[in-house]
Amino acid sequence: MTSETIAVRQGEGLDVDQLTSFIRERLPEAPEGEPDVRQFSAGHSNLTYLLRIGDWEAVLRRPPLGPVAPKAHDMKREYQVLKAINTVFIPAPKPYIFTENETVIGSPFFIMERRNGIVLDTDFPDGINYTPGLGKKISQLMVDRLAELHHIDYRKTALAGMAQPDGFINRQVEGWIGRYNRAKTGDVAGVGLLIDYLSSNIPESGTPAVIHYDYKLNNAMFSEDFSEMTGLFDWEMATVGDPLADVAAAMSYWIQADDPELLRKGLGKPPVTVMEGFYTREEFIRAYAEKSGRDISNIDYYLTFAYFKLAVICQQIYYRFRNGQTKDPRFAHFGNFVENLILHASKEIRA
């Protein structure tokens, strides 16, 4: 998620009249009036909007348009996760209200508080004097907050009733293989070998933890002096599971300067993590192990699975694009990126 907003994309608008009535009835703390609606520009999955009435601001989350994969884009579940976690993990925004009533905007949705700060993606904002020391500081802050999240005792939160930590990795591997097969648009070289490896080498999981499972730099928000993380967004994949799966998923998005071009530019301009001073993936993982005290001896398997999982996510998006369920031009090249991710994951096996 990014802090930048754009005019709502064509075909992704909301019924403002219905939404105004809903807010007036269900969110009495909001001022009277019709909300000004903008759309957050980044993100490839759920649609996220900024609502503004005078000085009051909130964020609305809804599923993408068109049919979605089973159990995916569950707005109620993401709302419940935020409700359970935001009181024990400060960066998680407070959720306000959820509804399954599709007559309001055409789908279930929830509204949550708007956080303010700096979100980093491919560039630093104007006016920030970047130094390698700042890159190191941000990297360690990402490590620290991830370790903090994994340290939460989920049994003391409402997540205990939603969790099924036993057999987490087995279910994940089986589930993502199934999702890939359902979203296939053609044959990809090496995918069969990769699937066989993942199915045959599942490691024993460590102590389960609360995991975000989409922990990447542009889902985090920082204070202006980068002394703290003021927000962490996109909790749709959060659950209780294997923390190393969370670390590896984060690393699948963490691009470094010496990565091959197919990885650095697969989603466009590479993120700021390629700049001097930011941790490499190896440095990040080592810092996490030191901060958390967890055993990372099986991290290579988790990294291979994480790249496969990212490939499947991109394949699902490309499948929607190919079938006309989204017309977002950013997705036109995702088929090539899927092939590159499968190739990179296969190299992890050979390594």
Secondary structure, DSSP 4 states (H G I P E B T S, - for coil): --S-EESPPTT----HHHHHHHHHHH-TTSPSSPPEEEEES--SSSEEEEEEETTEEEEEEEPPSS---TT-S-HHHHHHHHHHHTTTSTTSPPEEEEE--TTTTSS-EEEEEPP-SB--SSSPPTT----HHHHHHHHHHHHHHHHHHHHS-GGGSGGGGT---TTHHHHHHHHHHHHHHHH--S--TTHHHHHHHHHH-PPPP-S-EEE-S---GGGEEE-TTSSSEEEE---TT-EEE-HHHHHHHHHHH---TTS-HHHHTTTSSPPGGGSTTSPPHHHHHHHHHHHH----TTHHHHHHHHHHHHHHHHHHHHHHHHTTS---GGGTTHHHHHHHHHHHHHHHHH-
